[in-house]
């Protein structure tokens, strides 16, 4: 089995290229910065884009959301 990963690093320029990015996608890992609320809010657009592209397709990709930079959060 060959697994290919594409890292967009949240770059806005990739929002205009969904057919190239999403072709043959079986899953996506959406990573956000837990220290940035904007990063968390941006997940909504990425998820919407993925769901819109795959609407009506029988096999939906698996989506995973991960919080990054947890080591920078201070717990009480």
Secondary structure, DSSP 8 states (H G I E B T S, - for coil): --------TT-GGGGG-HHHHHTT--EEEEEEETT-HHHHHHHHHHHHHHHHHTTT-SS--EEEEEEE-GGG----
